[in-house]
Amino acid sequence: MLDIKSDLTDNANFAAGNIGALNQAMKDVLGDRLVWAATAPAGLPTIDDLRGKILPVLSGDSTTRIQYKSDTGKNPAVARNNKGNVIEVHDDGLINLWYWSGKAQSDGTVKWLRHGRFDTGVAIAVAINDDGWIVEVHRSQKAMTLWSRVGKFDDETAEITWWPATKYDDGVQPSVTFTSGNTLREVHQSQLSTQRWQWTGTLDTAASPPTVRWTSNSKTSDPFYARTESNGITVYRDSDQQIAYSCGSIVGKRIAYEQIFFVEFQPSNAGSLATGPVYGGASTDKSFVINGRKNNKLVRAWDFDSADRATTPLANYPATNHPYDAWYESLMKSNNAVQ
């Protein structure tokens, strides 16, 4: 059990130590000994099945636990190339722009491997070519200015390297696509009317830093390019306002980190965490402990510091600050926890 004491979601990216970095550390250190939440059988494995294994539980900071399961971003956009590299971008409803990146799997799911904050703005759109070069366009959150930024998808880790954004026009509702190779076309609307405008440009990967050279600008009646659909994958906010995607037979699957950890549900948490098998609460909240046990949950009760806090059934993990006191040893023996 990892009792996270600070909010990992405000760490900007993998390198800064976000939840994705925690996931990777677990895989690197514990490897095949881990029993992943994503692949565990319904409920919990038996003790015999867990011999020599580690069942990881994420506890502590509530924002970290909630965001481990799903993301509450707004206005998502997506791009997928023919190699199966996928990037999703969105705003957080305030000023920040975020990305998820991952790789499409043979069953239609996406293995989301990296997540991070990379800019400020709204009304974002994104495109990716088969060489893994990314161009995103967005509007400033404070002005009707349009900006483009270049990124590069790492085929091994799915991490994105981003270079500085540059202003290319004024307007709203930008959209973008690669028309071929490193050639791009962008369509947006005037900030003053319903007139749409287009730009064509070339991605210059040899420049330092890499940039888009927008060269031709004119009016157009063409529609905007699709922002929320690309190469068979669609992104949107579901009924609970979480970012989700659909791809082939996969419908309404939430974008989230690889689910290594079982996430602990505590009494003050949103109901979205209540479906998991691990519960945790104060030992004084006896009704929470009893209801959890009766519903076949693995229940931790913290500050279990006197014998009168015992319940029937007893918490699976009566976490005490006095493990060597006689009353606690007697309680453990009477419940066959120790000999």
N, C-alpha and C positions, 0 to 999 in steps of 0.2 A: 504494500500500500504506500503510495506516495501522497503525502499531505502537502499539497502545493500552497505555500503561504503568500504568494503574490500573484498578480494577474499576468499570466504569460501572453495574453492576447494583445497587450500593448507593446510587446516586442515586435519590431517592424517586420522581421523576416526570419528565415532559418538561421542565418549567420548571427542574428541578435539573440537567438535562444527562444524561439517561439515553440508552440506545441509540436510542430513538425520535427524540430530538433530533438525534443524529448522522445518522440516516437523512434527516431533514428538511433538515439543512444540506447534505448531499450533493445532494439534489434541487434545493434553492434555488440552489446555486452552479454545479453542473455540468450539471443539467438533462438535455437530450436527448443530450448527449455520453456519458452513462453507458451501459454494457452491463450490464444487470441480471443477477444470477445467476438470478433466478426465470424469466427469459424467454430466456436464452442457449441456443443449441443444445446437444445432448449433447456432452460433452467441452468443447472451447474453440473459439471462432471462429478462422478463419484470419487471418493477418496482414493480408491485403487487406481482409477484412471489418472489421478494427479500425482502418482508416485514419481519423484524425480522431476516434477514440473513446477512451474511458477505461474500462478494466476494473478496478473497485475491489476490493481485497483487504483483508480484516480480519485483522490479525495481532496479536501481543502477548498481553495478559492472557487466560488460558485460560477463566476464568469468563465473561468478556464474550463470547468467541467461542462458547462452548457455549450460553449463554442467548440468543444471537442466533438460534440455530437452533430452540430449543424451550424449554419451561418445565417445571420439575419440581414445580410446586405440588401441593397435596393438597385433597381435598374440594371440587371445583369445583361452582359453580352458575351458572345462566345465565338471562337474560331478553332477549326480543326483541319490539319493538313492530311495529305494522303498517306503519311507515315503513321498516323494515329496520335500525333502530338496534339494536345488539347490545352487551350488557355481560356479561362473565364475571367472577366473583369467586371467590377461593379463599384458603385459608391456606397458609403455607409449611411446615407441620409443626412450627413453633416457636411464635411468638406473633404474627406479622404477617399482616395481611390485604392482599391485592393485587387489582387489577382489570386487565382488558383491555377495551378498547372499540373498536368498529369498525362497519363498515357491510356489510350483506349485499349480495352481487353477484348479477347475473342468472344466473350459472352455478352458484349454490349455495354458492360460497365466501364467506368473510368477509374483508374487507380490515381487518386489525387495525392501528389507527393510534396508539393510546395505551395506555400501561401504567404502573402506579404503585402505590405503597404508600400506604394511606390510614387504617389503624387497626390495632388489635391485637384478637385474639379467635379464636374457633373456631366451627364449626357455622353457617356463613353461608348466607343465602338472599337473593334479590334479585328486584325487580319493576320494570318500566318502563312508563309509559303512553305514549300516542301524542303527547303534547306534550313527551316527552323527560325527564319528571320521574322520578327513581329513588328507590326506598326499599329499603334493605337492612336486614336484621335479623341479629343474631348473638349468641352467648353469650360472656361474658367468659371468658378463658382461665384465670382464677384463681378464679372464683366462679360459682355457678349464677344469674347475673343476665343478663337479656335487654336488648339495646340496639337502638335503631333510628336510622338516619341518612338524611338526605335528600341527594340529588345531582341535578345537572342536566347532561344530555347536550348538548354543543354540536354542532349539525347540520353545521357547516362543518368542524371539526377532529376531532370525536369525543372531545374532551377532556371530562373530568368535573369539575365544580365540586362539592366536598363541603362540607357544613356539619357542625357538631359533633353527635356522637351523644348521645342521651338514653336513660336507663333507663326501661323501661316495665313490667317484671315480673321475677319469678324463674321459672326453668324451663330446659328443654333442648330441642334439636331444633326451633328456630323455622322457620316457613315463612310466606310472604306472597304476596299477589297484589292487583292492582287489580281490584275488582269492577266498577267503572264510573267514568269520569272521574277524580276525585281521591279516590274512596272506596276504602278498603283493608280487607282482612280478613287476620288473622294467626292461625295455628294452631300450638300448641306442646304439649309434654308437660310435666307436672309434674316437678319435680326430686325429688319424694318418692314417686311412684307412676307407674303407666302411664296415669293419667287425662290426657286431652287437654283443653286449654283454648283458647278463642278470644277474640280482640279484634277489634272493628271500630273504624275510625278514619277521619279525614279529613286529607288532605294540605293544609296551609295554606301556600300559596306566597307569600302577602302578608305573612306574619310575618317578623320580622327577628331571627334567621335563619329561613328556611323550616323547618317542622317538621311532624311528624305528631301530631295531637291524637287520642289513643286514648281512646275514650269508653265503650265497652261491653265487659264481660268476663264470660264464663260458661263452664260446662263444655260439651263437645261430644264426640260420637262420630265426627265426620267425620274423614276421613283428612287427613294433611298435604298441603299443596300440593306439586306437583312442584318439585324444586329443580334437577334436572339437565336438564330438557327445557322448552322454551318456543317455541311458535309454529313448530314444525318443526325446531328446532335442538337437538341433544343434546350435552352435554359429559361427559367422563370421563377417567380416566387409562388410557393404553394399556399394552401389555405391557412397555414400557420405562419405565413410571412417568412418562411425559410427558403433559401435558394436551393432549387432542385433542378434536375435534368432528366430528359427522356432520350433514349437512343434505341431504336429497334424495339425489341420486346421489353426493354427496361423502361418503366414509366414511373415518373415521380420519385426518383431516388435522390435523396438529399446530397448535396456536395459537402463533404466532410473529410477529415483526416482518416487514414487507415485506422480501423477500430481495433487497436491492440488492447487498450485498457477497458476493463469493466468500469463504468462510471458510477460512483456512489450517489444514491438519492438521499437527500436530507429533508426534514420536515418543511423547511422554508423554501424549498426549490420548486420551480415550475414543474407541472405534471409531465413534461416531456422526458424527464429523467426517471419517472416512476416505473417505467416498463422494464428497467434492468433488474438483475437478480440481487444486487448488493445495496443494502440500506444502511444508513448510519445516523444516529441521533444521541442526544443526551440520555444518560441512564435514568434521569428523573422523569423522562417522557415515557412512562411505562406503556401507555396505550399504543404509541408508535412501535415500540419493541414487540409487543404482543401481536399487533395486527400484521407486522412484517413477518414474524415467524409463522403465523397462521396462513399467510399467503405464500409460504415456501420461499421467502427471501432469506438471504444470508445477512444477518443483522449485527452491526457493531453498535455497542452502547458505551460511550466514553464517560470518563469521570465516574467509573463504577467503584465508588470508594466506601461503600458500607454494605453489609449483608442484606439490609432491608431493601436494597434496590433490585434484588433478584425478582424475576418474573417467572410465570409459568405459561408457555415454555421460556426457558432462559435465553438471553441473547447468545448468538453463536460466538460472539467475540466480546466478552465483558471486559472492556479495556480499563484497567485500573492503574492508579498511581501507587498502589500498595501491594505489589505482587507477592511479597514475602510475609504478609500478615497472616496470622493463624486462621482468621475467618475466611480469607480468600482461598487459602489452601484447602480448607474444609469444603468450601463451595465447589471448587474444581474437582475434588475427589468424589463428592456426592453426585456429580454430573458426569463422572467417567472421563473427565478431561485429562486427568493425571492419575498415576497410580500411588 
